Amino acid sequence: FISLHQAETAANRICKVLAVNQENEQLMEDYEKLASDLLEWIRRTIPWLENRAPENTMQAMQQKLEDFRDYRRLHKPPKVQEKCQLEINFNTLQTKLRLSNRPAFMPSEGKMVSDINNAWGGLEQAEKGYEEWLLNEIRRLERLDHLAEKFRQKASIHESWTDGKEAMLQQKDYETATLSEIKALLKKHEAFESDLAAHQDRVEQIAAIAQELNELDYYDSPSVNARCQKICDQWDNLGALTQKRREALERTEKLLETIDQLYLEYAKRAAPFNNWMEGAMEDLQDTFIVHTIEEIQGLTTAHEQFKATLPDADKERQAILGIHNEVSKIVQTYHVNMAGTNPYTTITPQEINGKWEHVRQLVPRRDQALMEEHARQQQNERLRKQFGAQANVIGPWIQTKME
């Protein structure tokens, strides 16, 4: 009976040892599987956390942030529990083996608790870097969205302001303008130049925003750059056209001022010369009644004196016409489109030439009339002398008869 009892005890002890060994084997297998699964999850998760590919839109980045929050809230906590359970299982297993006087458990290569802790540390580091990157990217995109909208608004306002300005600056309205109209156009142009200078700051702001968008790697930088370049090119062209129009206006103003001075000088000299010609024509056509040679000689002397003034008068006429010709030369040389005529006088060169020609025609007629009258007076003088001689002869005879 004692032998039987001892055999049963030995059998129980063996069964117990076998059970413990089986349990330990199961714990080892569980550890290996759990460690493998956890390490595989870490291996798959770290590349996702290390992915720093930027998104172009805030919506896409918000989705990444939401995915990260789901990872923190849903996916990571179970893995934290698995890691803790793995460490508990490992410690429990080692304790059991020690109590059973069995060798300590050595996990497969790379699956030690320290290996798992190192891998987990890498996960935590990647997670921290990913979170910082997400927040920085969101801030960057917020800044980009703000800058892009600011760029669009400023560009639209500027483009609206410049609309039609190039066509306005290329107008040739000054070609047919009067001097007073030119001065008004210059005043208007000066006001535009002030407005243009005030918009310089807006263009610089647009360029600065475009530069910042480039520095922040804005996804639509090519279209921003193209629009900015177009604005800058147009701005340079506006500046060139503005300068060109100012030069044209000032050149036209100077020409019209010169013409205006010539017109004024023409008017100042044409008026008295015209009056002189009208007076001369009146004198040359004036009828005369004389009774003596002395009277006709007086008229002849006065006429000769008048004729002596004709060369100087002709020089004055040519000088006056020269002023008009100077105006015509300026108009032809500089292609000035004159609007209207001389504002200071209605006396035209044609009128001056017509009256001058009339004076020249009247002079020989006056010469002829004076010569004929002089001959008549000479004939009358001879008749008077003949009558006097005869009267001197017959006078005494009549006196004698009367006595």
C-alpha positions as CSV (number, residue, x, y, z in Angstrom):
1,F,0.0,0.0,0.0
2,I,2.8,2.3,0.9
3,S,4.5,1.6,-2.5
4,L,1.3,2.3,-4.2
5,H,0.9,5.6,-2.4
6,Q,4.4,6.6,-3.2
7,A,3.9,5.8,-6.9
8,E,0.7,7.9,-6.9
9,T,2.5,10.8,-5.3
10,A,5.3,10.6,-7.8
11,A,2.8,10.5,-10.6
12,N,1.0,13.5,-9.2
13,R,4.3,15.3,-8.9
14,I,5.2,14.5,-12.5
15,C,1.8,15.6,-13.7
16,K,2.2,18.8,-11.8
17,V,5.6,19.5,-13.3
18,L,4.3,18.7,-16.7
19,A,1.4,21.1,-16.2
20,V,3.7,23.8,-15.0
21,N,5.9,23.2,-18.0
22,Q,3.0,23.3,-20.4
23,E,1.7,26.5,-18.8
24,N,5.2,28.0,-19.1
25,E,5.4,26.9,-22.7
26,Q,2.1,28.6,-23.4
27,L,3.3,31.8,-21.7
28,M,6.4,31.7,-23.8
29,E,4.3,31.2,-27.0
30,D,1.9,34.0,-26.0
31,Y,4.9,36.3,-25.3
32,E,6.4,35.6,-28.6
33,K,3.2,36.1,-30.5
34,L,2.2,39.3,-28.6
35,A,5.7,40.7,-29.0
36,S,5.7,39.9,-32.7
37,D,2.3,41.5,-33.2
38,L,3.3,44.6,-31.2
39,L,6.6,45.1,-33.0
40,E,4.8,44.6,-36.3
41,W,2.3,47.3,-35.4
42,I,5.1,49.6,-34.3
43,R,7.0,48.9,-37.5
44,R,3.9,49.8,-39.6
45,T,2.9,52.8,-37.5
46,I,6.3,54.6,-37.4
47,P,6.5,55.3,-41.2
48,W,3.0,56.7,-41.1
49,L,4.1,59.0,-38.2
50,E,7.3,59.9,-40.1
51,N,5.4,60.9,-43.3
52,R,5.8,64.6,-43.6
53,A,4.3,65.0,-47.1
54,P,2.5,68.4,-46.9
55,E,-1.0,68.9,-48.1
56,N,-2.2,71.8,-50.2
57,T,-5.5,72.5,-48.5
58,M,-6.5,73.1,-44.9
59,Q,-9.2,70.5,-45.3
60,A,-6.6,67.8,-46.1
61,M,-4.5,68.8,-43.1
62,Q,-7.5,68.8,-40.8
63,Q,-8.2,65.3,-42.0
64,K,-4.6,64.3,-41.1
65,L,-5.1,65.9,-37.7
66,E,-8.4,64.0,-37.2
67,D,-6.6,60.7,-38.2
68,F,-3.9,61.4,-35.7
69,R,-6.5,62.1,-33.0
70,D,-8.2,58.8,-33.9
71,Y,-4.8,57.1,-33.5
72,R,-4.3,58.6,-30.1
73,R,-7.8,57.9,-29.0
74,L,-8.6,54.6,-30.6
75,H,-5.6,52.8,-31.9
76,K,-2.8,53.5,-29.5
77,P,-4.5,52.8,-26.1
78,P,-5.0,49.0,-26.8
79,K,-1.4,48.8,-27.8
80,V,-0.3,50.4,-24.6
81,Q,-2.4,47.7,-22.8
82,E,-0.7,45.1,-24.9
83,K,2.7,46.4,-24.0
84,C,1.9,46.4,-20.3
85,Q,0.5,42.9,-20.5
86,L,3.6,41.8,-22.4
87,E,5.8,43.1,-19.6
88,I,3.5,41.4,-16.9
89,N,3.6,38.1,-18.8
90,F,7.4,38.3,-19.1
91,N,7.9,39.0,-15.4
92,T,5.4,36.3,-14.4
93,L,7.0,33.7,-16.7
94,Q,10.5,34.5,-15.3
95,T,9.2,34.2,-11.7
96,K,7.7,30.8,-12.4
97,L,10.8,29.5,-14.1
98,R,12.9,30.7,-11.2
99,L,10.6,29.0,-8.7
100,S,10.7,25.8,-10.8
101,N,14.5,26.0,-10.9
102,R,14.3,26.3,-14.6
103,P,16.5,28.5,-16.8
104,A,15.3,32.0,-17.5
105,F,13.3,32.6,-20.6
106,M,15.2,34.1,-23.5
107,P,12.8,35.5,-26.2
108,S,13.7,35.3,-29.8
109,E,16.2,37.8,-31.1
110,G,14.9,41.3,-31.2
111,K,11.9,40.5,-29.0
112,M,13.4,41.3,-25.6
113,V,11.5,43.7,-23.4
114,S,14.3,46.1,-23.9
115,D,13.9,45.8,-27.7
116,I,10.2,46.4,-27.4
117,N,10.9,49.4,-25.1
118,N,13.4,50.8,-27.6
119,A,10.9,50.3,-30.5
120,W,8.2,52.0,-28.4
121,G,10.5,54.9,-27.6
122,G,11.0,55.3,-31.4
123,L,7.2,55.3,-31.8
124,E,6.8,58.0,-29.1
125,Q,9.5,60.1,-30.7
126,A,8.0,59.8,-34.1
127,E,4.6,60.6,-32.6
128,K,5.9,63.7,-30.9
129,G,7.5,64.9,-34.2
130,Y,4.4,64.2,-36.2
131,E,2.2,66.2,-33.8
132,E,4.5,69.1,-33.9
133,W,4.7,68.9,-37.7
134,L,0.9,68.7,-38.0
135,L,0.4,71.8,-35.8
136,N,3.1,73.7,-37.7
137,E,1.6,72.7,-41.1
138,I,-1.8,73.8,-40.0
139,R,-0.4,77.2,-38.9
140,R,1.4,77.4,-42.2
141,L,-1.7,76.7,-44.2
142,E,-3.7,79.1,-42.1
143,R,-1.1,81.7,-42.9
144,L,-1.0,80.7,-46.5
145,D,-4.8,80.9,-46.8
146,H,-4.8,84.3,-45.2
147,L,-2.0,85.5,-47.5
148,A,-3.5,84.0,-50.6
149,E,-6.8,85.7,-49.9
150,K,-5.0,89.0,-49.2
151,F,-3.1,88.6,-52.4
152,R,-6.3,88.0,-54.4
153,Q,-8.1,91.0,-52.9
154,K,-5.2,93.4,-53.4
155,A,-4.5,92.1,-56.9
156,S,-8.2,92.4,-57.9
157,I,-8.4,96.0,-56.5
158,H,-5.2,97.0,-58.3
159,E,-6.3,95.3,-61.6
160,S,-9.7,97.1,-61.4
161,W,-7.8,100.4,-60.9
162,T,-5.5,99.9,-63.8
163,D,-8.3,98.8,-66.1
164,G,-8.4,101.2,-69.1
165,K,-5.4,103.3,-67.8
166,E,-3.1,102.1,-70.6
167,A,-5.6,103.1,-73.3
168,M,-6.2,106.5,-71.5
169,L,-2.4,107.2,-71.5
170,Q,-2.1,106.3,-75.2
171,Q,-4.8,108.9,-76.3
172,K,-3.7,111.5,-78.8
173,D,-6.3,114.0,-77.5
174,Y,-3.5,116.6,-77.1
175,E,-2.9,116.7,-80.9
176,T,-6.1,118.7,-81.5
177,A,-6.2,120.6,-78.2
178,T,-5.9,124.4,-77.8
179,L,-3.4,125.9,-75.4
180,S,-5.9,126.2,-72.6
181,E,-7.1,122.6,-73.2
182,I,-3.4,121.4,-73.1
183,K,-2.9,123.2,-69.7
184,A,-6.1,121.5,-68.4
185,L,-4.8,118.1,-69.7
186,L,-1.5,118.7,-67.9
187,K,-3.3,119.4,-64.7
188,K,-5.3,116.3,-65.1
189,H,-2.2,114.3,-65.9
190,E,-0.4,115.6,-62.8
191,A,-3.4,114.4,-60.7
192,F,-3.1,111.0,-62.3
193,E,0.7,110.9,-61.6
194,S,-0.1,111.6,-57.9
195,D,-2.6,108.7,-58.0
196,L,-0.1,106.5,-59.7
197,A,2.6,107.2,-57.1
198,A,0.1,106.4,-54.3
199,H,-0.5,103.0,-55.9
200,Q,3.2,102.2,-55.9
201,D,2.9,101.0,-52.3
202,R,0.0,98.6,-53.3
203,V,2.2,97.0,-56.0
204,E,5.0,96.6,-53.6
205,Q,2.7,94.9,-51.1
206,I,1.4,92.6,-53.8
207,A,5.0,91.6,-54.7
208,A,5.9,91.1,-51.0
209,I,2.9,88.9,-50.4
210,A,3.7,86.8,-53.5
211,Q,7.3,86.4,-52.2
212,E,6.1,85.3,-48.8
213,L,3.7,82.7,-50.4
214,N,6.8,81.4,-52.3
215,E,8.8,81.2,-49.2
216,L,6.0,79.3,-47.4
217,D,5.8,76.8,-50.3
218,Y,2.3,77.7,-51.4
219,Y,1.0,75.0,-53.7
220,D,-0.5,77.5,-56.2
221,S,2.7,79.6,-56.3
222,P,3.0,79.4,-60.2
223,S,-0.4,81.1,-60.7
224,V,0.4,83.7,-58.0
225,N,3.8,84.4,-59.6
226,A,2.3,84.7,-63.1
227,R,-0.4,87.1,-61.8
228,C,2.2,89.1,-59.8
229,Q,4.5,89.3,-62.8
230,K,1.7,90.5,-65.0
231,I,0.9,93.2,-62.5
232,C,4.5,94.3,-62.3
233,D,5.0,94.3,-66.0
234,Q,1.8,96.3,-66.5
235,W,3.0,98.7,-63.7
236,D,6.3,99.3,-65.5
237,N,4.4,99.9,-68.7
238,L,2.1,102.4,-67.0
239,G,5.1,104.2,-65.7
240,A,6.6,104.4,-69.2
241,L,3.3,105.5,-70.8
242,T,2.9,108.1,-68.1
243,Q,6.3,109.6,-68.7
244,K,5.7,109.4,-72.5
245,R,2.4,111.2,-72.2
246,R,3.9,113.9,-69.9
247,E,6.6,114.6,-72.4
248,A,4.1,114.8,-75.3
249,L,1.9,117.1,-73.3
250,E,4.8,119.4,-72.3
251,R,6.2,119.3,-75.8
252,T,2.8,120.3,-77.3
253,E,2.3,122.9,-74.6
254,K,5.7,124.5,-75.5
255,L,4.8,124.4,-79.2
256,L,1.4,125.9,-78.6
257,E,2.9,128.6,-76.3
258,T,5.4,129.5,-79.1
259,I,2.6,129.6,-81.6
260,D,0.4,131.7,-79.2
261,Q,3.3,134.2,-78.8
262,L,3.7,134.3,-82.6
263,Y,-0.1,134.8,-83.0
264,L,0.0,137.6,-80.5
265,E,3.0,139.3,-82.1
266,Y,1.3,138.9,-85.5
267,A,-1.9,140.5,-84.2
268,K,0.0,143.4,-82.6
269,R,1.8,144.2,-85.8
270,A,-1.0,143.3,-88.3
271,A,-3.5,145.7,-86.8
272,P,-1.6,149.0,-87.2
273,F,-0.3,147.9,-90.6
274,N,-3.8,147.1,-91.7
275,N,-5.0,150.5,-90.4
276,W,-2.1,152.1,-92.3
277,M,-3.0,150.3,-95.6
278,E,-6.7,151.3,-95.2
279,G,-5.6,154.9,-94.6
280,A,-3.3,154.8,-97.5
281,M,-6.0,153.4,-99.8
282,E,-8.3,156.1,-98.6
283,D,-5.7,158.8,-99.3
284,L,-4.7,157.4,-102.7
285,Q,-8.4,157.4,-103.8
286,D,-9.2,160.8,-102.3
287,T,-10.4,163.4,-104.8
288,F,-8.6,166.7,-104.8
289,I,-9.6,170.2,-106.0
290,V,-6.7,172.6,-106.6
291,H,-6.4,176.0,-108.3
292,T,-2.7,176.6,-108.5
293,I,0.5,174.9,-109.4
294,E,1.7,175.4,-105.9
295,E,-1.3,173.4,-104.5
296,I,-0.7,170.5,-107.0
297,Q,3.0,170.6,-106.3
298,G,2.2,170.3,-102.6
299,L,0.1,167.2,-103.2
300,T,2.8,165.8,-105.5
301,T,5.4,166.3,-102.8
302,A,3.3,164.6,-100.2
303,H,2.7,161.7,-102.6
304,E,6.4,161.3,-103.2
305,Q,7.0,161.3,-99.5
306,F,4.4,158.6,-99.2
307,K,6.0,156.5,-101.9
308,A,9.3,156.8,-100.1
309,T,7.8,155.0,-97.1
310,L,6.6,152.0,-99.2
311,P,9.9,150.0,-99.0
312,D,9.8,150.1,-95.2
313,A,6.1,149.3,-95.3
314,D,6.9,146.3,-97.5
315,K,9.5,145.1,-95.1
316,E,6.9,145.4,-92.3
317,R,4.5,143.4,-94.4
318,Q,7.1,140.7,-95.1
319,A,7.9,140.6,-91.4
320,I,4.3,140.1,-90.5
321,L,3.9,137.4,-93.1
322,G,7.1,135.9,-91.8
323,I,5.5,135.5,-88.4
324,H,2.6,133.7,-90.0
325,N,5.1,131.5,-92.0
326,E,6.9,130.7,-88.8
327,V,3.7,129.3,-87.4
328,S,3.1,127.3,-90.5
329,K,6.7,125.9,-90.3
330,I,6.2,124.8,-86.7
331,V,2.9,123.2,-87.6
332,Q,4.4,121.3,-90.5
333,T,7.7,120.3,-88.8
334,Y,6.1,119.0,-85.6
335,H,2.8,117.8,-87.1
336,V,0.7,120.1,-84.9
337,N,-3.0,119.9,-85.6
338,M,-4.1,123.4,-85.2
339,A,-7.7,123.9,-84.0
340,G,-9.1,127.2,-85.2
341,T,-7.3,130.4,-86.3
342,N,-5.5,133.2,-84.6
343,P,-7.5,134.1,-81.5
344,Y,-6.1,137.6,-81.3
345,T,-7.1,139.0,-84.8
346,T,-9.3,138.3,-87.8
347,I,-6.8,139.9,-90.2
348,T,-5.4,137.1,-92.4
349,P,-2.3,137.1,-94.5
350,Q,-4.5,136.9,-97.6
351,E,-6.2,140.1,-96.5
352,I,-2.9,141.9,-95.9
353,N,-1.6,140.8,-99.3
354,G,-4.8,141.8,-101.0
355,K,-4.8,145.3,-99.5
356,W,-1.1,145.7,-100.2
357,E,-1.6,144.8,-103.8
358,H,-4.5,147.3,-104.0
359,V,-2.2,150.0,-102.5
360,R,0.5,149.2,-105.2
361,Q,-2.1,149.5,-107.9
362,L,-3.4,152.8,-106.5
363,V,0.0,154.4,-106.4
364,P,0.6,154.7,-110.2
365,R,-3.0,155.8,-110.6
366,R,-2.4,158.5,-108.1
367,D,0.8,159.4,-110.0
368,Q,-1.2,159.7,-113.2
369,A,-3.9,161.8,-111.7
370,L,-1.4,164.2,-110.1
371,M,0.5,164.4,-113.4
372,E,-2.7,165.2,-115.3
373,E,-3.7,167.8,-112.8
374,H,-0.3,169.3,-112.8
375,A,-0.5,169.6,-116.6
376,R,-3.9,171.2,-116.3
377,Q,-2.6,173.7,-113.7
378,Q,0.3,174.6,-115.9
379,Q,-2.1,175.2,-118.8
380,N,-4.3,177.3,-116.6
381,E,-1.2,179.2,-115.5
382,R,-0.2,180.0,-119.1
383,L,-3.8,181.1,-119.8
384,R,-3.7,183.4,-116.7
385,K,-0.4,184.9,-117.8
386,Q,-1.7,185.4,-121.3
387,F,-4.8,187.0,-120.0
388,G,-2.8,189.2,-117.7
389,A,-0.5,190.4,-120.6
390,Q,-3.5,191.2,-122.7
391,A,-5.2,192.9,-119.8
392,N,-2.2,195.1,-119.3
393,V,-2.4,196.2,-122.9
394,I,-6.1,196.9,-123.1
395,G,-6.4,198.3,-119.7
396,P,-4.9,201.8,-120.5
397,W,-6.9,202.0,-123.7
398,I,-10.1,201.4,-121.8
399,Q,-9.1,204.0,-119.2
400,T,-8.5,206.5,-122.0
401,K,-11.8,205.9,-123.6
402,M,-13.6,206.2,-120.3
403,E,-12.0,209.6,-119.7
